[in-house]
Amino acid sequence: MSRMLIADDQDGIRLMLAQVFQNLGIEVDTANDGQNAWEKLEQNGYDLVLLDMNMPRMFGHEVLRNMRQRNIDTPVMIMTAFGEKSTLEEVQRLGITAQFEKPFDIYRMIEKVKEVLKIT
């Protein structure tokens, strides 16, 4: 069974995504801020991380930077509501699998998650 981490400070989005991916048979952990996401990444192994960029306590790009500095090469898909060019350039340089702008197309996201996790 695949395992993913969903990190987003918006309860509605985080819980909806968790339900959608659990219904696909994916084991899902959630984090409501960047620090909580980083703590879970240090403790657990994931097959995929879905990471919001603008979160309290630690921004998503900082979580991603920490992952890469510690050689955690888990695929990361980012969600962003802002188009700050320098931040987006940094996350692309650090290596992301996909980027979804809020409001995102949930069906496109599901297809990308299924592709990465090799779920039919």
VENRA-V562966 format. One record per pair of residues at least 6 apart in sequence whose C-alpha atoms are under 8 Angstrom apart, sorted by the first residue. I is the first residue (numbers start at 1). J is the second residue. If there is no record, write none. Layout:
i->{I/I}
j->{J/J}
This chain:
i->{1/1/1/2/2/2/2/2/2/3/3/3/3/3/3/3/3/4/4/4/4/4/4/4/4/4/5/5/5/5/5/5/5/5/5/5/6/6/6/6/6/6/6/6/6/6/7/7/7/7/7/7/7/7/7/7/7/8/8/8/8/8/8/8/8/9/9/9/9/9/9/10/11/14/14/18/18/18/21/21/21/22/30/31/31/32/33/33/33/33/34/34/34/34/34/34/34/35/35/35/35/37/38/41/46/47/47/47/48/48/48/48/48/48/49/49/49/49/50/50/50/50/51/51/51/51/51/52/52/52/52/53/53/53/53/53/53/53/54/54/54/60/61/61/61/64/64/64/65/65/67/68/75/75/75/76/76/76/76/77/77/77/77/77/78/78/78/78/79/79/79/79/80/80/80/80/81/81/81/82/98/100/114}
j->{25/26/27/25/26/27/46/47/117/26/27/28/29/45/46/47/48/26/27/28/29/46/47/48/49/50/28/29/30/31/37/46/48/49/50/51/14/17/18/28/29/30/31/49/50/51/14/30/31/32/33/34/37/49/50/51/52/14/30/31/32/33/51/52/55/31/32/33/52/55/56/32/32/30/32/28/29/30/27/28/110/28/37/37/40/55/55/56/57/58/55/56/57/58/59/60/63/56/57/58/63/63/63/67/74/74/75/117/74/75/76/77/116/117/74/75/76/77/76/77/78/79/60/76/77/78/79/60/78/79/80/59/60/61/78/79/80/81/60/80/81/78/87/90/91/76/91/94/91/94/73/94/96/97/116/95/96/97/98/96/97/98/99/100/96/98/99/100/99/100/101/102/99/100/101/102/101/102/103/101/112/109/120}
